[in-house]
Amino acid sequence: MIQFGIKTEIEVTSWGRIVNIITKVYKKKLRDVTKSVMEAVIPIKRHYRKLFKQEFLLRPIVESMETNGFIRTL
């Protein structure tokens, strides 16, 4: 991602568009830039989607099962 001027995840939106372009990418073809950026964005999206699911989707299910006595955890 550094090669296209993306320093943080904030500069990339969930739609795969670069909000803040720092370096010049005009020498490359648009399809090459798009492909490279999407290859960098996909792992970021997967990581944060996984964190979201762990925090908001999976925890309430486990907590409700614990209160009903189905699962006992430490």
N, C-alpha and C positions, 0 to 999 in steps of 0.2 A: 504494500500500500504506500510505502514511503516514496516509491518511484513515481507515483502520480500526485504527490503532494498531500496525501491524506495522513495527517499526524495523529488524529484521535478518532474515536468512534462517533463523536459528535458531528464531525464533518460529513458523515454519511447518513442519509436518511434510510428509512425502511424500504423505500421504493427503488433503491439502487442508484440514486442520483447524487452527484457530488455537489455539496452546497458551496464549498470554498475551494477553488482550484488555485493552488499556489504555484506549481510548476507549469511550464508550457508543454502541452500535449498536442499542439497543432501539427506537429511533424508526423504523428502517427495517424493511421486510418481510424475512423470512428468505431468501426466494428472491433478493431484490436483493443482500443481503449475500453470500450464497453465490456468486452469479454474479460479483460484483465481486472477491471474494477469489480465486476460481478463475482469473479473467482475470489477476490479478497473480501467481499461483503458477505457472501454466503456463510462462511464459518462464524462471522460475528453475529449474524442473525440467528444461527442455530444455537450458539452459546447463550445469548440473552433470552431466546425463547425457552431453552431448557431451564434457565434460572427462574423465569417467570412461572413456568409450569410447576417447578419444585416448590416455589413459595406460595402460589395462590391456588393451584389446582390439586396437587397431591396431598398437601398438609391437611386441608379440611376433611378429606376422605379418611386419612389415618386417624385424625383426632376423633371423628365420629365413630369409627370402629373401636377405638380405645374406650370411649365412654360407654359403649354398648357391651363391652367385655369380650369382644371377639379377638382383639390383639393386645398383648401386653408387651410394652417396650421399656427399656431402661430409661 
